[in-house]
Amino acid sequence: MNKRLFGSDGVKGIANTELNCETAFKIGQAAALVSFAKTDVAPRILVGRDTRISGHMLESALIAGICSVGGHVESVGVIPSPAISYLVKKYKMDAGVSISASHKPMEYNGIKIFDSDGYKITTEVEDHIEDYVRGKIEFPQPKTGGELGRISRTHTALRDYVDFVKSTIGADLSDIKVAIDCANGCASHTAERLFTKLGADVTMLGNTPDGFNINTSGSTRIDALMEYVAENKLDCGIAFDGSGERCLAVDENGCLVDGDVIIAACAGYMQKQGTLRNNSILVTQANNMGLIRFARENGIGTAAAPTGERGMMRRMLECGFSIGGDPSGHIIFPDDMPAADGQLTGIRLLEAMKAAEKKMSELAEIIEKCPQVMLNVPIENKYREVWKNNRTITSMIDEFESILGDEGRVIVRETGAEPVIRIRIEGRDFSAINTMALSLADTIKEQLSEE
């Protein structure tokens, strides 16, 4: 198996085949051993999971691995992934693990590892763990007797997390009628308590997890929430993914409010409050040009980062920014939380809406979205990276970028998982950018075809 074990957000795969108990056990061992290397005392590792049925199996295997090499486990059960990020530092743990596949369907699961400060571990630490799992580094002799690790269970974790998120917000959300869709995931255990404590009039949806129904609603399947909000004449809706990391919203008319709008609304509010550090926001290639234009028109700077939480967080810490994210609702407020937190994002959005004294639909008008055209062009493996040195292709990209100027952009990149070139072109004139995208796709196919 040559494919790297860790992806952009931990280890993910179909549970019990691509991500099985043996792998989870070894990851647990390796995570504990890497933590051991930092100190002479046995590491303490916080472990939580989402609501997938496979979580029980993988959690047991991972914990067994940790204990087998002498690490101690603090188990918190079902809990949002961002809560692990916060609690690992609060509880003074050496590391934290969230067993979750975020927004993916039920049959998947994943393992995300946080360091003692609550940040996702670096690629160097991932590589060290992977070397153990793949046998490049030999595991030490198994511990025996009193050297084995033990398991403790913390029953205050959910309360500690809710109290912390509430403490970061100064707003009173009373009189806001909101439907919250938890995707039958982790937020089912915290969202009602949190938003109700802040005064909102809450209706809960997607909050009856049964192990199988995670992400059958929520931010990845938001249609039901859109209909519910409009039919019941609520002020808005908030949707999370299964791990509680992402947040999208719905206005009172049942229209989607995506991550671009949420970032703009929150950044605009923070700018007025004087809390938008360096008067700038972090964006990714996935963000719409409308967000960048909003920033420019309001004197807000932008800096770009790769997609994926770790890359975004690293760049935000380097630049000293206080908000950034992507259109899928993966939004980070590093002054409050060392990870993307959907519930924190939802509260920040409602805070901005109430402060503006506007309906959600009016708040969403803060940016004008640019039309986008997106195309995927499958290529053969042997042509990976080749297109970047093909003058015909690169000249066409340069020409289109010159035509669009500041009113649009051309983004061409390969995907990591499969041999596909993704084309995304943005601009004010849909017909023009559609023609550009189709022409570029045809040129790539022609240039990378067999003679």
Salt bridges, closest charged atoms under 4 A:
ASP9 OD2 - LYS12 NZ 3.29
ASP9 OD2 - LYS112 NZ 3.16
ASP9 OD1 - LYS120 NZ 2.67
GLU22 OE2 - LYS26 NZ 3.32
ASP50 OD2 - ARG52 NE 2.72
GLU59 OE1 - ARG49 NE 3.03
GLU126 OE1 - ARG4 NH2 3.03
GLU126 OE2 - ARG310 NH1 2.70
ASP127 OD1 - ARG4 NH2 2.81
GLU130 OE2 - ARG134 NE 2.99
ASP163 OD1 - LYS197 NZ 3.03
ASP241 OD2 - ARG246 NH1 3.15
GLU245 OE1 - LYS112 NZ 2.79
ASP258 OD2 - LYS369 NZ 2.45
ASP260 OD2 - LYS369 NZ 3.76
GLU309 OE1 - LYS120 NZ 3.57
GLU309 OE1 - HIS330 NE2 3.36
GLU318 OE1 - ARG315 NH1 3.92
ASP335 OD1 - ARG277 NH2 2.57
ASP336 OD2 - ARG348 NH2 2.45
GLU351 OE1 - ARG348 NH1 3.20
GLU368 OE2 - ARG428 NH1 3.87
GLU385 OE1 - LYS388 NZ 2.83
GLU407 OE1 - ARG293 NH2 3.64
GLU407 OE1 - ARG428 NE 2.65
GLU414 OE1 - ARG384 NH1 3.30
GLU426 OE2 - ARG409 NH2 3.41
GLU426 OE2 - ARG424 NE 3.31
GLU450 OE2 - LYS382 NZ 2.52
